Every structure is written in structure tokens, then in C-alpha cells.
């Protein structure tokens, strides 16, 4: 009988992360994502604020280590994965655990997500500060207030459009290409109800949601990312979200007008 573990996530130093997905541990760093099945592991060790995963077999021991996590998280992760490890048969042929590890190099977009956000944010902040100072010198306090208020409105509107649009695209994709299965209630945590579901290929995953109740629910998952599931995916709901996005669109338009009005003071003052 398979053991079901909570979907634990550890975030360590250097933008590394460990995530438990069913019978799989996903190790992600700045360059690649490694998917390590429990069958490939010989041992999982929690050492203070670090977690080590040692693979089975091989001429030289292969150990993956993630540092900088909390001790409580490391202990919980080590115990959860340890319960999933299969019992080793001393008479069996040694298995090369490294051969079972699926290595997926990150795309350029994913690498930018790791390295590019802070430098871009710093440069953007410097440019914005210079623009604010220039508007204040040439246009006065009213133009500075207009620039500040317009910037906030523009950012908030664009962020809401991005977040809502991304969720809508994801729901649309799931509606067209997703697979719906029944998830069974597993257990409660402090804030979540945890359900388990099995994909069409027999892989087990967990889904977390709020609320109360233990009745089975239907979840829809993406075959390309079976660990990513949603509840209540419908075409009507997607269209409703797209309609609601008109509100942040209006906010962004007002913000763009105010920013443009404030920036025009630069040309008027020069």
C-alpha cells in the first residue's frame, strides 16, 4: 500500500528549492530541474538547516544537498520522504539511482526568473527616481502627485490584468487539454484540506484547498504538469474572469493618462 505524503516545499540558499510531489522529489536550482523518484534514493538526511538526498548504487555516491531551510521544515521533509523510500533487498542487483533522475534544463525565461528580477527592478527604480526628480523640478508638486498616483494605478491595473489573464489562459488550457479525475480526501493540515488523486498513467499527487468537508471532489490536471491541478474549471468561469478584467483595464488606462500628463511637464518645462 503506497504512503501519501503532504506536498512539502523547501526553499534554500541560492534560489534552490525542494518539492515533494507524490512519489517524486523535484529539486530546482538556477540552471536545471531534477525530478528524483523515491526508487532512486538510498537515504534522505536532515542535518540542521540542510537536507541531503543520497542516490542508490553507482561507483561514486551521488548526494544532492539543499541548505538554508528551517530546521522544522528539514525534519518534516526528511521524515515524509523517508516513509516513502522502498525497503532495500540485499540480494537484489544494485540499482543505479542516477539513471532514474530526469534532468530538465531551464529555459531562458526560467533563468531570467531566477537572475533577472532584482537587477531589472533596481534599474527601474533608479530610472523612476530620476523621472520623479525631473518632473518635480520642471512641473512642480502637482505633477509629482499625478505621476505618483498614475504610476500606482498603472502598476495595479497591469498586475491585475496579468494575474487574471494568466489564470484565465491556464483555465482555458485545462478546459481544452486537461484530464479530470476524482480526488479523495486524505487529511487536514492547519489551514488546508489535502486530497489525493491518481493520474491516467498511475502517478499519485496531492491537491490542497481551503474550507471544510471530506467529500470527494473533481480536479482537472494538465498532462504536461500532472502535479498542477485545479477545481471548478469551466468555460463560463473563464469568460467571467475575462469580463471582470475590464475593471483593472480601466484603472490602468487612467493611470497611463496621469503618467502621460505628468511626463508632459518635462517638455513643457524645457
Secondary structure, 3 states (H helix, E strand, C coil): CCCCCCCCEEECHHHCEEEEECCEEEEECCCEEEEEEHHHEEEEEEECCEEEEEECCCCCCCEEEEECCCHHHHHHHHHHHHHHCCCCCCCCCCCCHHHHCEEEECCHHHHHHHHHHHHHHHHHHHHHHHHHHHHHHHHCHHHHHHHHHHHHHHHHHHHHHHHHHHHHHHHHHHHHHCEEEEEEEEEECCCCEEEEEECCCCCEEEEEECCCCCCCEEEEEECCEEEEEEECCCHHHHHHHHHHHHHHHHHHHHHHHHHHHHHHHHHHHC
